[in-house]
Amino acid sequence: MRKEKTGDNCRPFKLAHQIVSLTGISFERKSIIGFVELTVVPLRDNLRIIKLNAKQCRIYRIILNDQYEAHFQYFDPFLDICQADTDTRSLDVFSTHHLNAALKVDPDNCAGELVVTVPPEAGHLVAEGTALRVGIEFSLEQPQGGIHFVVPPKEGTYAERGVHMFTYGHQNSSRLWFPCVDSYAEPCTWKLEFTVDEDMTAVSNGDLIEVVYTPDMRRKTYHYFLNIPTCAPNISLAVGPFEIFVDPYMHEVTHFCLPNLLPLLKVTTRYMHEAFEFYEETLSNRYPYSCYKQVFVDEAYEDYQSYATMSILSVNLLHSAVIIDQVYISRKAQAQAIAEQFFGCFISMQNWSDLWLNKGISQYLCGLYSKKMFGNNEYREMIQGLLSAVVKYEEEFGGIILDPSQPPAPFPVGGNNPQPTTKAEEKFYFSIRNIHTMSPMYIEALQKKAFLVMRMLEHRIGQELLLQVFNKQLSLATNAAQQKIGSGLWGNMLISTDVFTKAIFTVTGKDMAVFVDQWVRTGGHAKFHLASVFNRKRNTIEVEIRQDCTNQLGIRKYVGPLLVQLQELDGTFKHNLQIENTVVKADITCHSKSRRNKKKKIPLCTGEEVDMDLSAMDDSPVLWIRLDPEMTLLRSVVIEQPDYQWQYQLRHERDVTAQMDAIEALERFPTPATRLALTDTIENEQCYHKVRCRAAHCLTKVANAMVTNWAGPPAMLAIFRKFFGSFAAPHIIRQNNFQNFQHYFLQKTIPLAMAGLRNAHGICPHEVIRFFLDLFKYNDNSKNRHSDNYYRAALVEALGNTITPVVSVVAQGTPITAESLSTDTKLILEEITRLLNLEKALPCYKYTVSVACLRAIRKLQKFGHLPSRPTLFKSYAQYGHFIERKMPHSSDDTRETHKEKEERREDTFRS
């Protein structure tokens, strides 16, 4: 087995300690002056060159052990990726050069942008094995990445303006703001010093040792020390006029936010101590560091980024106690950031190709926490959503290989295992051989797949044993962190695919090498197509499972066990089938006899018994069929069964993923029975709210397909009035009361679903538009303890979704006037304009109503009801507007059409 080259086995030195001292942080010039000192221990007596990483830094001087001046060379191949070769401008050529550039400076290939030559007079130190202290003076001006300065153009002091800065990066990008060995496999201890203005606070990794004022008392230096070996990518810094809040439940945890945001900070972080307690209890291990800091900053590129002992989060995660929707997002983001402290920061990875482990484990732990906080339904729906997203990505772009560092073991070829058929090699637009050349979309999908694979492991070895594997890794790392570099144990703080596989074998006795080859080192997923026929004479179900698409992009043949679950009249029965070929047929004996046209109590897999009307059934005793119900494989499934079986599954199956599958399938069966099943689901108070919301959107499609033979009121109008209408006058909505969150989400979703209704002419019924306008008219939130901003934004979005392309006989080129607008369009435009103007005087949280209004205006433009002029959007795109209000036209349904682009070019040319 070829061993992947990492810093552990190819670098001619070990990093023992590093000092980072930034003394000149200027917000006016957006610049930094600093000094770093790396203590390196030579591993070879002929060490003559030390390669380090540094990008966009100006290096002034390098000195060894405070006395030997060292020569150095600096080369960054990313500055000219194609080497000025303008003749071959193609994505393939660029991708090749891009990968070569990344490999030339990859620290795990013992490479770097900064090449330091050890002077001959210092050669005796190397020969003696003495540690070398490499001191580097550097500066940074107008950085293009790695560090971000937020300097609002307003009057007042820095504190009054909220001026601040913070570090960020794509994977291992610390080289963008200080020289280092930018590898995940080179942990060391750290001393961090930052000199800032008197009214600023510097937040960094490790324990704050002291704060020392300069003699003139105008500046102060923060001294941090991180005594747990940590790799450079996990070092960070935030400087600003932060307000500080010590967590009342855990005094080791400190939260930082910008001025005037402290009340929101206290609400947002009030449950974070529970995440720490959950992880410590689940992992049977203490939090590995002595402190934890959360810093909320503006203009962050991600919702959160985790670093050793601290996380930098977006200020947009903050919310007050009256906000509902943001709570789920903010809690999950903070919980994920804390999980990455264990796996990602404390335990790093041996190579970038081991990224899937830390991301997969931390997401798995966060998923368990979310399951506890928000319930099993939320958890299973999340798993189903992730699986669907990964399947969609792989079928569009190709299979995701979690660990491409080495190929899987060859599959034995014999009589029962013929040579697999060849398929076209998956071709990605950007190379997947280096973390800095991967597409961000690929990395996002890879992280989702990593979580799913970790969950697959849970099903194969059991949750308890999997957590013991995590505990073993943490225990080894905790012991290693207490040792000196000479012990050689710091490698236990790194995790890799091979190390993880061996740990599983040590704890469980199970060899997971085949599993790793199948799902980690090989890309793609399985795709099953199930059809069944009932054999009345033998009382069996003849099942046929096909894998017809194995030669298509992202899909591969699966060999192994597959669970088929039948819900019969006498209960739920599970059958394990062995899948060896692309077509597998099996006769499954039924445990029940058909009892058509009888009502009967049917036992479900949960143990409960429910009354079912069996009049819709045929002779088969099978009510519905499920394939791999626990989602233990990376797969997509197509099941062929009659509409009544999907209706039974929707009404009576208790698993939310099965209900979601049934709703998706029922879109293909626009019948009165389907409509009734969907309506009953929406009205069912015992049903999970996301299932009810999905059923509402499905009912829209079913109702549109049945529009020619439906004479009643618009779909869902009666449901909405039943739940939310006034008792005396159902057409008038009651005062808002969002105490019941299920009803709140349903109240938001039903109008959105109704907005998609169309009559026989393809136009939204006038009755629906009048209904929406009445919702605005009678909306009253005066006695509601929660904000209605997301609800009002949903109503605006619904109003915008009623808009259809204009049907006009007016000659082309005739200007659009108020008189040329239809009555409904005028009403919609008036309401949107009123709400947009009201937002300027009374803005809501995150300007959600403004964003929805701008999207609706863009849709009016796109469909020809308004002139396509960008003036309004330009005014909202100026610096200082909230980010989501600056980008309302970025979604697919509101993006500029080709025709509009041509018209804009002609207007520009004429002017």
N, C-alpha and C positions, 0 to 999 in steps of 0.2 A: 504493500500500500504506500502510495507516494505521500510524503508528509508535506503539508502546505507550508510554504515559507512564511514565517512570521518574525516579528522582532525578537521573539524568544530564541529562535535557532539560527538567525543570520546576522543580527546586529553585533558588531565587535565590541560593544560596551553595554553596561547596564546603567540605567539612570537611578540614582539613589535619592536625590533631593533637588528641589528647584525653588528659587526665590523669584518672585515677580514684584517689581517695585515701579509703580506708575506715579511719577511726581508732578507731571505737568499736564493735567486734564483741562483743556480749554474748550468751553462750549461755544465761544464766539468763532473760533477758527475750526472747530470740530477736529481737534488734533490731540495727540497724546505724546508725551515724552516719557520714556521709561528705560528700565534696566532689568535684565534677567540674569540669573546665575544658575547654571545647571551643573550639578555634581555628578560626574560620570565615573564609573569604575571600569577600567579597561579589562577586557576578557582575553586580549591577545597582547603579547609583548612587542608586537610590531605595528601597533595602532598608530597610523600617521594621518588619517583623515576621519573627521567627525562630521556626519551628515545630519543636518537639522532641518526643520520645517519653518518657513517664514514666508508669508505672502503680504504684499502691499506695505511692507515695513521698510523704512530706510535705515540701513545698518551703518553706524558711524565707526564703531570700534569693537574689536573682540580681544579679550585679554585672558590668559590662562593663569590661574592661581595668583592673581593680582600682580604678576611681574613679567609674564612672557607675552609679548605682542604676537598675535596670530594673524596670518594672512587668510583671506576668505574669498570665495566666489559666490555670486548670487545668480541663479537662473530659474525663471518661472516659465515653463513651456506653455502654460495656459494664456500667456499674453499674446502669443501668436500661434494658435493651434495648427493652422494649415501651413505654417512656415512660408507665408506670403505667396503661396501657390494659388493664383486666382484662375488658373486654366480649368481646374476640375472642381467646379462648384456643385457638389452633390452631397446629399445626406450621408450616403455610404462612405464617401471619402472623408467627410468631416468626422463621422463616427469613429473611423479607424484612427485618425490623427488624435481625436479626443481621448480615446482609450490609451494610446501610446503616451500622451502627455500626462495622464493620470498615473500610469505605471512608472514613469521616469521620476516622480517625486513621492511615490508611495512609501511611507515610513516602514511598512511591513516588508518591503523589498530592500530594506536598508538604503533607502534613497531619500532625497530631500532637496529643497530649493537652495539651501544655504550649506555650502561645503567649506568646512573649517580645516585648515592644515595645521597640524601640531608642529610647532617650530622645533628645529633640531636640538636647541638648548633645553627643551623640555622632554627630550626623549628618555632621559634617565628616569623620570617619574613614571612613564609608561612601563619601562622595563622592570621597575620595582613593584608595579601593580598599584601605585599610589593613586588615590582618587584625584581626578582633575576637576577644577572649578572653572567652568567656561563662562566668563562674564561678557554680556553683549549689551552695548548701548544702542538704542534704536528710537525711532519716532514714527508716528503714523499721522497722516493728514488726509482729511476728507475721505474716510474709509468707504469703500463701495460694498462692504459686507463684513460680517463678523461682529461688528459693533455699530450701534445705531444711536445717534444723537437726536433728541426731540427738543427742538428750540422753537416754540410758537412765536410768531412775529407780533408780539404784543408789548405794551408798555409795562414797566414795573420791574421789580427785582426777579432774580431767577426763581425764588421760592413762590412769588406771586404768580409768575407765568407758568409754573409747573415744569421748568426746564429739567430734563433728566437724560440719562444715557443707560444703555444696557447692552450686554453681549448676546449674541444669538448665532446660530450656525446650522448648516446642513451636515449632519453627522460629525466627523472629526474635522472641525474647522477652527480650532483655537489658534492655528498658525496665522489666521487673519488678523489677530490683534496682539500676539506676542510670539517671539521665537521659542520653539519647543520641539519635543519629539511627539508629533501629533498622531500617536498610535494608541489604540485601545489596549495594547498588550504591553505597555511600558508604564506601570504604576510607580509612583514615588510619593514621598511626603512633600508638603508645600509650606512655604512661608510667603504670605501675600501682604503687600503694603500699598496703600493708596492714599495719596495726599489730595484733599479736596477743600473747597471753600468752607468757611465756618458754618454756613447755614445748610450745608449738604450732608447727606449720610451715604457712606459707602457700604454696600452689602456684598459679602463674598463668602467663599467656602470656608468651612472649619469654624473653630472657636475664636471669638473676638478676644484677643489677649489684652489690648489696651488701645486707648485713643490719646494721642499726644498732640498738643497744640504747638504751632510754630511760635518763635519768640514774639512776633508781632501780634499774636492772637487772632490773625485773620484767616488762618488755614489750620487744618488738623489732619493728622495721619492715622488711618485705621490699620491696626496690625492684626492679621488673622493667621492662625496656624492650623494646618490640617495634618494630623499625625497618622491618619489612616492612608496607606498607599493608594493613590488615585491617579488615573491617567489624565493627560492634558485635555482631551475633549470634554471632560467633566468639570473643568474649571470655568468659573463665570464671574461676572461683576455687574452690579447695578449701582448707579450713583444718582441721587436726586434729593429733593427736599421732602423726604418721605415722612408720613405720619406712622408711628410705630404702635402696634397693638400686640401685647403678650397674651397668648391664648390662656383664658382663665382655667381651662381644664388640664392643659399640659404646658407647664412653664418653660419647657425646653423648646417650644414652638413659638416663633415670632412671625407676625404678619406685617407687611409694609405696603402702604398705598400712597398715592399722590394727595396733595392737600384737598380738604373738604370731602373726601370720599370715605372717611372713617366709619360713618354710620352704615354705609353699604358693605364695607369690609367686614364689620362685626356680624352682619346677617349672613353673608356669603360663607364665612368660615366657621360658623358656630357648631357644625357637626363634624369637623375634620378630625377631632380627637377620636371619634368612633372608628375612622378608617385605620388609624394607628393601632388601636386596640384589636380590631378585627385581624389585621395582618399579623400582628405579634402572636395572637392566639392561634390563627390558622397555621402559621409556619413554625410554631413552638420555638420562636427565636425573638430576641429583643431587637428593636430598631437598631441598626448597626452603628449609627453616629450618635454623638452627644447632643446635637441640636438640629433643628430644621427651621428654615426660613422660607416664607412665601412672599415674593415681591410682585405686585401688580403694576404693570407699566403700560403706557400708551403706545400705539403704533406697533404693537408686537406682530410678528409674522406668523406665529402659531398661537393657539389657545394656551399652550403650556410648553415649556422645555425644562427637563430635569437635569440638574447638576448635583454634584456631591454636596450634601447637607442643605441644598436650597433648590427652589424652582422659580423660574421667571414666568409669570402668567399674564395674560391679556387683561387689561382693565375692563374689557367688554364682558368679562365673566362676572363682574360685580353686579349685584341686584339688591333691591330692597325687599322687605317682607311681603309687599303686596303683589309681587311678580310671581307668576306660576311657571310659565314655560321654561324660563332660563334656569330654574333650580336644577332640573335633571342634567342639563349640559354642564353646569358649573360644578356640581358635586362629582360627576364622573371624571371631569378633567382634573380636579384636585386629587381624587382618589387614584387616578392613573399616575399622576406625578409622584405620589407617595409610593406607589407600588414599584416604580422605576428606581427609587432610592435603594431598594433591596437588590433587584436584578436590573442592571443597567449602569448604576453608579457604584455601589459597593462591590458587586460582582460584575466585572467588565467582561468583554469578549476577547478571545484570543486572536481573532481575525475579523474583518468586516463581514465575511461570509457566515459568521456565527450570529449575525444580527437577529436572525429569526428566533434564537433562543431567548435572549433578554426581552425582546418585544413580545414574543409569544407567552413567556412565563408571566411577565408583568400584566399583560392584558388578561390572561387567565385569572390571575389573582383579583384584578379589578372587576372582572366579570362575576366572581364569587361574591365580592362585596356588593356589587349592584344587585345581585340576586337577593341578597339579604335585605338591602335597603328598599328596593322597588318591586320585589316579588318575582316568583318563578315565571309568570307569564311574560313579564318584560324581558327577562333573561332569554327565554326560549325564542321570543320574537326577534331579539337582537341576533341570536345565533343564526336564525333562518335568514335574516337580512344580510349578514356577513357572507353566508354561504352563497346566497343569490348573487351578491356583488362580485365575489371571486369567480364564480362560474361565468358570469357575463363578461368579465375582463378576459378570462382565459380563452373563451370562445371567440372573442374579437381580436385579441392580440397574440395569444399563444400561452403555453403553460408556464407557470411561475415555478422556478427552481429555488427552493428556500436556501439550500447550501450548494453553490456551484463549484466549491473548491476541489471536489473530486467526483468522478462519475460513479454511478451505482455499480455494484458488483454485477458481472454478466449473468444473465438468466440461463440456467442449464438447459441445453437443447437436447431433446430425446424424442422417443415415440409419442409420449403424452404431451410434450411441450415442443411443438414445432417452432421453427424460426419465425419470429414475429414479422408481420408485413411491414415494409418500409413506408414511411410517410414523409412528407415535405418537412424539412427542418424549419422550426419556428423562427421567424425573423422579426426581431424587435427593432424599432427605429433607433434606439440607443443601446449601447453595449451593456450587458448585465454582468460583465466581468470585473467591474470596479464600482464601488459605492458612489464615486463622484461622476460617473457617466450614466448611471441609471436614470430613467425617467421618474419624476416625482409620482406619477400615476402608478408606475410599476412598484415603487417602494410602498406606496399606500396599500396596494393590493397584496403585496408580499406580507405586510404586517397583519392584514386581516387573515390571510391564509395561515400565518404562524399561529395565531390564536386558535383557529379551527383544528390545526394539527395537534396542538397541545391538548385540546379537548378530546381529540381522538385517542391520544395516549391515556387520558384519564379513563376512557371506557375500556381500554385494553388491560390496564394494570390496576385500576381502581383508584379512586380519589385519595384514599388514605395513604396508599403506597407512593403515589405521585408526590404528595405533600412531604412524605419522608425523604424522597429524593431531593426536593428543594431544601429541606432542613439539613440534609447531609452537606450539600454544597455551601450553605450559609455557615454551618459549623466549621468546616474546613477553612473557609475564608476568614471567619472571625479569629480563629487561631493564628492564621498566617499574618493577619493585620497587626498582631501584637509582637511579631518577631522583627528582627533587624534584617536588612537586605542580605547579609551574609548567610542567613539560614537557608536561602534558596527556596523558601516556601511561598514567596509572593505569587508564584505561578498558580497557587490554589485560589487566588482571587480572580482568575480568568476562567471562563467557561467556553467550551467548544462542543461541536456535535459529537466527536469521539468521546470526550470526557463525560458528557451527559449520558451517552449510551452505556458507557461502562458503569456510571453511577446507578443507572436503572438496574443493570445486571447485578451489581453488588447488593442493592436493597431488596430486589424482588426475585432474583434468580432467573429472570426472563431475558433472553437475548432478543433485543429489538433491532438488530442490524437489518433484518429484512424489511421491517416497517420503515426504518430510516431510508433505506434504498428506494422503497416504493413511494413514499410520500414527501421526503425531505430532499433527496438528491435527484428526484425525477419530477418533472413538471406535468401539469394536466390533471384532469378529473375524469371520473366515469360518467357515462350517460346511459340510463336504463329506460327501456320502453316496455311497459307491462300491459299485457292483454290477457283476459281470462274468459273461459266459457264454463257454464255449469253443466255437468253430466248428471242428468236426473236419475238414470238407471243405477249408476254406481254411487250416487250422492257424493260426487267429488267436484272440486274446482280444478279445471285444467288450466294451469298458468304457463304463460310463455313470456320469458324475459329476454329481450334482445338488446345487443350493443351494436347497432348498425353504423354508428358514426365515428368509429375508432380512428379513421384516417383523417378526420376533420381537425381543424386547428384547435388546440387546447384540450382535446378529448383523447383518452387512451383506454385501452382494454383493462378491465378489472378482473382479477382472479382471486377468489377467496369467498368467505361466507357472506351471505346476504339475508337479512331478516325480512320475511313477509308476514304481516300482521293482518289477520282476518277478524272483523267484527261480525260474529254470527248471532243468531237468535238466542243461543244459550250462553253467550259470553264472548270474551276476546281470546283468540288463540294465536300463538306465535309459532312460526315455522322457519327454521334455518335451512336455506338452500345453499348448496355449494356451486359457485359460479366458476366454470372452467372454460367455457366456450362463448362465442359471441351470441349464440342462441341456446337458451336453456329451457327445457320443458319439464314440468313436474305436475303430477296428479296429487292434489292435497285433499285428503278425506275430510269431509265436513262433520262436525260434531252435532249438528242440529238438523232437524227436518223442517221443510217449508211449512209455514202456518199462514198462508196468505189470507187476506181479508179478515184477520183477527187482530184485536188489540192485545198487547202482551207487555208485561214488564220485562225489559231487556237488561241483563247485567252488563255493565261497562267495565273497562279495565281498571277504573278507579275504585271498583267495589260497589258503587251505587247501582240502583235499579231504576230505570226510567220507563214511563209509558210511551209506546210508539204506535202510531197508526200505520199498519203494515199493508194498507189497501193498495199502495202504489207498487208493491213488489211483484216480481215474477216468481217462478218456481224456486229460485235459488234461496237458500237460507242465509246467504252472505249479505250483510247490510252495506258494508264498504270494505275496501282493501287499502292497506298502506304498505309502503316500501321504505325500509330503513327509517322507521319513525323517530328514532333517537338521534338522527343525523350523525351517525358514527363514521360516515365516509364522506369524502369530498365527491359529491355527485349531483347531477340533475336527474330528475325523475319525470317521466311522462306516463300517466296511468290512464288507460281506457276503461271507463265504466259508465253506465247509463246515468242520466241526469238525476233520477230519483235517489241513486246511491250517494251522489255528491250532496243532495239536499239532506239526506239522513246524516251524512258526515258533518255537515254544517250545523244542523240543529242539535245533534246529540253527542258528538265527539267532544271530549273535554280538553284536549290538547289544542292550544291556540295555533300551533303550526299547521295542524290538520284542518282547522277551520279556515285559515288563510288559503291553504291549497284548494279547499272546496270553493271558496269565493272566486278564486282565479279561474277555476274550471267552469263555474256556472256562467261566466261571461259568454260562453259558447252555446248556452241553452236559454234563449230568451222566450220563456213560456210563463203562463200565469202561475204555475207551481213554483218556478224559480223566483218570480217576483214576490210571492207570498213568503217563501223561505227567507229571502233577504230582508223583507219588511219585518218579519218576526225577530230576526237577529238584531236589527237596529233597535227594536223596542225591548229586547230582552235585557233586563237589569242585571242578570247574573253573568252576562257575557262580558269579556274583556273589552275595554273601550276601543283599543286599536282594531279589534275584529269588527266592532260595530261601525267604526269609521270607514274601514275598508269595504264593508258591505254597502255603505251608503254610496261610495264611488262606483261600485259594481252595479248597484241598482240604477244608476244614471245610464250606464251603457245598455243594460237590459231594457229599460224604459224607452230609450231612443230606438232600439231595434223593434220595439212593439208599438211604436207611435201610431202606425196606420190603423190599428184595431183597438186603440185605447180611448175611451170617451170620458174618463174620470178626470179629477183635478191633477195637477202636476205631481209627480212622485215626490214623496217625503214632505209635502206641504202639510198634510194632516198630522204626520208624526211630529214635526217641529211645533205645531200649534198645540198638540196634545201635551208635549213635555214643557214647553216654555211660554205658551200663550196664557193670557189672563183668564181666570176662571169665569168671570162675567162676560168678557168679550174675547174669545180665543184669537181673533185676528189682531189684537193688540198684545204685544209681548209684555211679560211681567218684568218687574224691576230685576236687574241682574243680581244673581246670588251664586257665586262660584264656590260655595262650600263643598259641593259634591264635584270632585274633579272629573269623574266619568261624564257627568252632564256637561261640564264646561267644555271638554274636548269635543263632545258630540254637538254642542251648540255652535262651536266654531266650524265643524266639518260639514254639517248638513247643508248650510248655504253654499259652501264651496262645491259640494256634490251637485246641488240643484242648478248651479250656474252652468253646468255642462249639458243640461236638458235642451233638446231641440225639437221643434215641431216638424211636420212633414216637409216644410220648405227649408229646413236646416237653420232656422232662426230660433233664438231663445224665446219662449212664450212670454207675451206681455204680462201675464199674471205673475210670473216669477220676478220680473224686474220691478213691478209695483210692490211685490212682497218685500224685496230687498230694500226699497226706498222707505217702506214703512218700518223696517227694522231700524234704520238710521233715525227715523222720525221719533220713534217711541223708545229708543235706547236710553235707559236711565241707570246710572251707576252710583247714584248718590248714597245709597245705603249698603253698598257692597264693600266688603273689607279688602277685596283684591282689585287690582287694576284691570281695566277692560281693553287695554291698548292692543293686545294680540287679537282679541275678539273683533274689535273695530277694523283692524288691519285685514282680518280674514273676510269681513264683510266687503271691504273695498276690493280685495282680490276677487271675491265672488262677483261683484259688480263688473269688474274688468273682464272676467271670464265669460260674461254673457255676450260680449261684443263679437260680432261675426263680420267677415269681409263685406264691405259696402257693395250693394248691387245698384248700379247707377246707369242711366241711359244718357247722362250728360256727356257732352263731347270731351274727349281727352284734352287736357291742357286748361280746362275751365277751372278757375280758382274755387277752392272750397269756401263756402260762406255759411253763416249761421242758418240762413234760410234753406240751404241744401241738406241740412242734417235732419234725420228722422226724429220723430217725437221722443222715442225711447232714448236715442243717442243724446239728445239735448238734456233730458232728465239726468242721464248718467254723468254727462260732462259737468252739469251744474252742481251735482252732489260732490263729485271729485274735487272741483275747484273750491267749493265751500270748505271741505275737510282740509285741503292743502293750505288754505289761508288760515284756518283755525289752528293748524299745527304751528304756524309761525308765532302765534300769540301764546298758545298753551301746548308746548311740545310734550310728547309722551316718551316713555322709556325706549331708548334706541331709535326713536323716530320711526317706529314701525308703520304708523299710518302714512307718514310722508313717503316712505319707500313704496308702500302699496299703491299710493296715488300716482307716483311717478311711473310705476310699471303699467298702471291702467292707461295713463296718458300716452305712453309709448305704444301700447296696443291699439289705441284709437288712431294713432299715426300710421302704424303698420297696416291696419286694415282699411285705410283710406278715408277715415272720418275727419281727420285733422291734417293740416299740412305737416310734412316731415321736416320740421325745423329743430335743430339741436340747441337753440339758445337757452331754453329752460334747463336742459340737462347740464349745459356748460356752467351755468350759475351755481348748480348744486355740486358740481365736481371740483370746486375751488378748495384749496387747503383750508382747513378749519371746520369743514362740514364732517359730520359723522360718517365713517367709512362705508356703512351700508347704504347711506343716503347718497353717497358719491357714486355708487355702482349699481343702481337699480336696473339698468338696461343691459346687464351682462348675461341674463338668462337666455336660454335658447328661444323662448317664445317671444322675446322682445328685442332680439338682436336685429341690426339693420339688414334689410333685404337687399338683394342684388339690384333690383329696380331702383330702390331709394338711393343706393350708392351712385348709380349712373345719373340720376336726376341731380344729386348733389354736385357731382363733377361738372355737369352742364351749367348749373347755376354759378359755380365758382368760375368757370371759364368765361361766362357772359359778363360777370362782374369784374 
